[in-house]
């Protein structure tokens, strides 16, 4: 079982400027939804943005410590527009 804080730390290790919100969808510690806001997403496609996040949690995904990860990724500008 991985905690939401551990998921956040893994993502921040790969994307140091990221603002990360983690939600445990089932309470079992292996199905998460995350919202990641990072300037590193600028100019990248949605697939490339998700690949950056998956790269940060690759080990936990490959060991099945994280079984499912739903992603929402935004640049800071897109997040500000989304939140307005």
C-alpha positions in Angstrom: 0.0 0.0 0.0 1.2 3.4 -1.0 0.0 6.5 0.8 -1.2 9.6 -1.0 1.8 11.5 0.4 4.1 8.9 -1.1 2.4 9.3 -4.5 2.8 13.0 -4.3 6.5 12.7 -3.3 7.2 10.4 -6.3 5.6 12.8 -8.7 7.4 15.8 -7.2 10.7 13.9 -7.5 10.2 13.8 -11.2 8.5 17.2 -11.6 10.1 19.3 -8.8 7.9 22.4 -9.5 4.7 20.4 -9.6 1.6 21.1 -7.5 0.1 17.7 -6.9 -3.3 16.8 -5.5 -3.8 13.1 -4.8 -7.1 11.3 -4.1 -7.3 7.7 -3.1 -10.4 6.5 -5.1 -11.1 3.3 -3.2 -9.4 3.7 0.2 -7.2 0.7 -0.6 -4.1 2.6 -1.4 -3.7 1.4 -4.9 -6.2 3.3 -7.0 -5.5 7.0 -7.3 -6.6 10.1 -9.1 -4.0 12.9 -9.3 -4.1 16.4 -10.5 -0.7 17.7 -11.4 0.1 21.3 -12.3 3.6 22.0 -13.7 5.3 24.5 -15.9 7.1 21.5 -17.4 3.9 20.6 -19.3 4.1 23.8 -21.4 4.4 23.0 -25.1 3.8 19.3 -24.6 0.9 17.2 -25.7 -1.4 15.6 -23.2 0.2 12.3 -23.9 3.6 13.7 -23.3 2.4 15.3 -20.0 1.0 12.0 -18.8 4.2 10.2 -19.8 6.2 12.6 -17.5 3.9 11.7 -14.6 3.9 8.0 -15.3 7.7 8.2 -15.5 7.9 9.5 -12.0 5.7 6.7 -10.6 7.0 4.0 -13.0 8.5 1.7 -10.3 5.3 1.8 -8.2 3.2 1.1 -11.3 5.4 -1.8 -12.5 5.4 -3.4 -9.1 1.6 -3.0 -9.0 1.9 -1.0 -5.7 -0.2 1.4 -7.7 -2.8 -0.5 -9.7 -4.6 2.4 -11.3 -3.7 6.1 -11.8 -6.2 8.6 -13.3 -4.4 11.7 -14.4 -5.4 15.3 -15.0 -2.5 17.5 -16.0 -2.3 21.3 -16.4 0.2 24.0 -17.0 -0.1 26.8 -14.4 -1.8 29.0 -16.9 -4.3 26.2 -17.9 -5.0 25.5 -14.2 -5.7 29.2 -13.5 -8.1 29.3 -16.4 -9.7 26.0 -15.3 -10.1 27.3 -11.7 -11.5 30.7 -12.7 
